[in-house]
């Protein structure tokens, strides 16, 4: 096997591992909440805040990781983030009060996003066109395992060793990724392509991106598309337990089909990257999502018995969504070739901010019935499709 091919495979695995750190940070310690509340003499509400502060810190720092990497280089920022994450994880394992966990989880949130933000820029640094879409789809495919695998690993550690072992595992995972980045991930941004690191240059860069209509519409299209699925994730307890009559241990009914769909669509995107153009890939991805939404609306109107009728939508929708993800991501970054790191930061910040809006407003409004959830998902998908069409016209006004 040629060395270059081996290196690209190892880089893909490293980038996927960096992206998986986020879902592991959220899902791995959920099975430990009961013991943590007992040991730390606190309640579920206070422990839930350890998730909230993580998300807040993640969202804030996601706006900066890429911009800093545009100035200092990709490797340095990723390594610094992993080192801070490992230390914060060790601190979580040693915590004796929930207030300490709040601070340490905020530090985890500040550092966990460096890998996924900068990873997108690394893909675009290395490749363009079909090869970039293929590499990105492979990263997404491996990343898709994390939400399903993380609670299983966390639960096994909880049963065998207790809640502190989960955070020790997260620290060891970060340390292993640190070693992999140090040994196998090359610097993909040469000094000649770096941006000045000062307040004026950063302000100018953010101003340029926020005024770039095509880039912002691509970013909003991605956020809307992901939001159509995320509204079900945020509504999972109501969707599964109240509407479908499932139990507390039956969340696999949602996350199982979602994971399989995500992996399947990413695999298809990887295989078709060279054969299909970006436009054809997007058209087929949105066609699959449209079919899923029409099926979901029909099922909710017919109201058949059995949970399988309703969760099949999640599988099909995620299949189409993950087919479209690499192209949407790369086309946005193609709009800002001199500031890919900052572009990746803004992409993820827009997505995270929109997820927060869904959590605060849309999900509570939509989860009243299965039909209202289906309408919310279909509406967000439709808006994503329209935004994608508009972004394409802004990017390629001559129809290129």
Secondary structure as the mmCIF struct_conf table of DSSP 4:
data_model
#
loop_
_struct_conf.conf_type_id
_struct_conf.id
_struct_conf.beg_label_comp_id
_struct_conf.beg_label_asym_id
_struct_conf.beg_label_seq_id
_struct_conf.end_label_comp_id
_struct_conf.end_label_asym_id
_struct_conf.end_label_seq_id
HELX_RH_AL_P HELX_RH_AL_P1 UNK A 3 UNK A 27
TURN_TY1_P TURN_TY1_P1 UNK A 28 UNK A 29
HELX_RH_3T_P HELX_RH_3T_P1 UNK A 30 UNK A 32
HELX_RH_AL_P HELX_RH_AL_P2 UNK A 33 UNK A 39
TURN_TY1_P TURN_TY1_P2 UNK A 40 UNK A 41
HELX_RH_AL_P HELX_RH_AL_P3 UNK A 44 UNK A 72
HELX_RH_AL_P HELX_RH_AL_P4 UNK A 74 UNK A 94
BEND BEND1 UNK A 97 UNK A 97
HELX_RH_AL_P HELX_RH_AL_P5 UNK A 98 UNK A 126
HELX_RH_AL_P HELX_RH_AL_P6 UNK A 129 UNK A 143
TURN_TY1_P TURN_TY1_P3 UNK A 144 UNK A 145
HELX_RH_AL_P HELX_RH_AL_P7 UNK A 146 UNK A 161
HELX_RH_AL_P HELX_RH_AL_P8 UNK A 163 UNK A 184
BEND BEND2 UNK A 189 UNK A 189
HELX_RH_3T_P HELX_RH_3T_P2 UNK A 191 UNK A 193
HELX_LH_PP_P HELX_LH_PP_P1 UNK A 194 UNK A 196
BEND BEND3 UNK A 198 UNK A 198
HELX_RH_AL_P HELX_RH_AL_P9 UNK A 199 UNK A 211
HELX_RH_AL_P HELX_RH_AL_P10 UNK A 213 UNK A 234
TURN_TY1_P TURN_TY1_P4 UNK A 235 UNK A 235
HELX_RH_AL_P HELX_RH_AL_P11 UNK A 236 UNK A 237
HELX_RH_PI_P HELX_RH_PI_P1 UNK A 238 UNK A 243
BEND BEND4 UNK A 244 UNK A 244
TURN_TY1_P TURN_TY1_P5 UNK A 248 UNK A 249
TURN_TY1_P TURN_TY1_P6 UNK A 251 UNK A 251
HELX_RH_AL_P HELX_RH_AL_P12 UNK A 252 UNK A 272
TURN_TY1_P TURN_TY1_P7 UNK A 273 UNK A 275
BEND BEND5 UNK A 276 UNK A 276
HELX_RH_AL_P HELX_RH_AL_P13 UNK A 278 UNK A 302
TURN_TY1_P TURN_TY1_P8 UNK A 303 UNK A 303
BEND BEND6 UNK A 305 UNK A 306
TURN_TY1_P TURN_TY1_P9 UNK A 307 UNK A 307
HELX_RH_AL_P HELX_RH_AL_P14 UNK A 308 UNK A 334
TURN_TY1_P TURN_TY1_P10 UNK A 335 UNK A 336
HELX_RH_3T_P HELX_RH_3T_P3 UNK A 337 UNK A 339
HELX_RH_AL_P HELX_RH_AL_P15 UNK A 340 UNK A 357
HELX_RH_PI_P HELX_RH_PI_P2 UNK A 358 UNK A 362
HELX_RH_AL_P HELX_RH_AL_P16 UNK A 363 UNK A 366
TURN_TY1_P TURN_TY1_P11 UNK A 367 UNK A 368
BEND BEND7 UNK A 369 UNK A 369
HELX_RH_AL_P HELX_RH_AL_P17 UNK A 370 UNK A 395
TURN_TY1_P TURN_TY1_P12 UNK A 397 UNK A 398
#
